[in-house]
């Protein structure tokens, strides 16, 4: 049986992007300063989810700035 979904779990200290076509994503700011996720501020300790909605998402950028982001993504 072939794998149908790919899971990524990683910490980022540099900017990145959730890939085009992802199905679910979660990001938590585990650092001490504000980060930017999809153009919005994510304060230290806060998290944001992109839940499964039955269709793939367009890519979404993130930038830890001077913080660290823990990212989980299924595509």
Residue frames as qw, qx, qy, qz and C-alpha x, y, z in Angstrom:
[[0.000, 0.890, 0.457, 0.000, 0.00, 0.00, 0.00],
 [0.419, 0.398, -0.025, 0.816, 1.38, 3.41, -0.90],
 [0.208, -0.422, -0.439, 0.766, 1.43, 6.36, 1.47],
 [0.144, 0.743, 0.556, 0.345, -1.39, 8.79, 0.79],
 [0.163, -0.967, -0.039, -0.194, -0.37, 11.63, 3.11],
 [0.633, 0.258, -0.363, 0.633, 2.96, 13.01, 4.24],
 [0.485, -0.846, -0.217, 0.044, 3.49, 14.39, 7.77],
 [0.473, 0.472, -0.285, 0.688, 6.10, 17.02, 8.61],
 [0.542, -0.819, -0.181, 0.060, 6.95, 18.00, 12.20],
 [0.652, 0.237, -0.099, 0.713, 9.77, 20.48, 12.58],
 [0.271, -0.805, -0.197, 0.489, 10.97, 23.54, 14.47],
 [0.507, 0.630, 0.210, 0.549, 11.73, 26.62, 12.36],
 [0.361, -0.656, -0.116, 0.653, 13.89, 29.62, 13.23],
 [0.073, -0.231, 0.430, 0.870, 13.82, 30.92, 9.64],
 [0.573, 0.331, 0.079, -0.745, 10.88, 31.77, 7.40],
 [0.176, 0.002, 0.952, 0.249, 9.09, 29.06, 5.48],
 [0.531, 0.077, -0.223, -0.814, 5.80, 28.10, 3.92],
 [0.651, 0.123, 0.703, -0.258, 3.10, 25.51, 4.35],
 [0.165, -0.125, 0.749, 0.630, 3.20, 23.83, 0.90],
 [0.529, 0.147, -0.267, -0.792, 0.52, 24.22, -1.73],
 [0.707, -0.029, -0.618, -0.344, -2.05, 21.46, -1.29],
 [0.090, 0.142, -0.840, 0.516, -1.62, 20.81, 2.44],
 [0.464, -0.428, -0.702, -0.329, -4.59, 19.17, 4.17],
 [0.592, -0.767, -0.247, 0.007, -4.01, 20.13, 7.82],
 [0.496, 0.411, -0.347, 0.681, -1.47, 22.31, 9.60],
 [0.551, -0.800, -0.229, 0.064, -0.69, 23.49, 13.09],
 [0.483, 0.480, -0.276, 0.678, 1.87, 26.02, 14.23],
 [0.565, -0.774, -0.255, 0.127, 2.88, 27.04, 17.76],
 [0.231, 0.800, -0.310, 0.459, 5.16, 29.88, 18.71],
 [0.853, -0.388, -0.271, 0.222, 7.47, 28.19, 21.22],
 [0.502, 0.288, -0.184, 0.795, 9.82, 31.16, 21.33],
 [0.292, -0.520, -0.470, 0.651, 9.71, 34.36, 23.35],
 [0.065, 0.369, -0.104, -0.921, 8.85, 37.00, 20.73],
 [0.632, 0.515, 0.288, -0.502, 6.06, 37.60, 18.21],
 [0.356, -0.053, 0.781, 0.511, 6.10, 35.65, 14.93],
 [0.478, 0.379, -0.128, -0.782, 4.13, 36.16, 11.71],
 [0.345, 0.119, 0.923, 0.120, 1.90, 33.39, 10.28],
 [0.236, 0.571, 0.697, 0.364, 0.01, 34.05, 7.05],
 [0.108, 0.553, 0.137, 0.814, 0.45, 37.80, 7.59],
 [0.548, -0.728, -0.159, -0.379, -0.93, 37.77, 11.16],
 [0.013, -0.603, 0.648, -0.465, 0.96, 38.12, 14.45],
 [0.853, -0.262, -0.449, -0.049, 1.33, 35.00, 16.59],
 [0.295, -0.798, 0.374, -0.369, 2.38, 35.90, 20.13],
 [0.192, 0.366, -0.876, 0.249, 4.78, 33.75, 22.15],
 [0.261, 0.033, 0.858, -0.442, 2.92, 30.69, 23.47],
 [0.640, 0.385, 0.183, -0.639, 0.03, 31.00, 21.01],
 [0.362, -0.012, 0.875, 0.322, -0.92, 28.38, 18.41],
 [0.539, 0.416, -0.087, -0.727, -2.93, 28.37, 15.18],
 [0.522, 0.080, 0.843, 0.106, -4.52, 25.48, 13.29],
 [0.454, 0.298, -0.414, -0.731, -5.64, 25.08, 9.71],
 [0.635, -0.007, 0.709, -0.308, -8.16, 22.22, 10.14],
 [0.182, 0.081, 0.876, 0.439, -9.04, 19.61, 7.54],
 [0.415, 0.405, 0.212, -0.787, -11.90, 21.04, 5.48],
 [0.757, 0.365, 0.536, -0.084, -12.14, 18.44, 2.73],
 [0.620, 0.756, 0.040, 0.207, -10.12, 20.42, 0.17],
 [0.720, -0.062, -0.097, 0.685, -6.42, 21.29, 0.01],
 [0.165, -0.900, -0.126, 0.384, -5.19, 24.73, 1.10],
 [0.516, 0.787, -0.141, 0.308, -3.12, 27.22, -0.89],
 [0.659, 0.052, -0.403, 0.633, 0.38, 27.79, 0.47],
 [0.359, -0.910, -0.146, -0.147, 0.63, 29.91, 3.61],
 [0.493, 0.518, -0.418, 0.560, 3.87, 31.68, 4.61],
 [0.649, -0.738, -0.170, 0.067, 5.29, 31.93, 8.12],
 [0.418, 0.616, -0.346, 0.571, 8.16, 33.89, 9.61],
 [0.679, -0.474, -0.461, 0.319, 9.43, 33.20, 13.13],
 [0.032, 0.929, -0.136, 0.342, 11.29, 36.54, 13.07],
 [0.097, 0.578, -0.688, 0.428, 13.38, 36.30, 16.28],
 [0.722, -0.238, 0.436, -0.483, 11.31, 33.43, 17.69],
 [0.025, -0.180, 0.966, 0.181, 10.92, 29.68, 17.09],
 [0.723, 0.085, -0.041, -0.684, 7.90, 28.00, 15.49],
 [0.350, -0.070, 0.934, -0.023, 6.94, 24.35, 15.95],
 [0.550, 0.316, -0.275, -0.723, 5.16, 23.32, 12.75],
 [0.443, 0.079, 0.893, 0.002, 3.14, 20.20, 11.95],
 [0.476, 0.443, -0.223, -0.726, 1.73, 19.83, 8.45],
 [0.600, 0.149, 0.784, 0.053, -0.06, 17.05, 6.56],
 [0.415, 0.587, -0.254, -0.648, -0.04, 17.18, 2.78]]
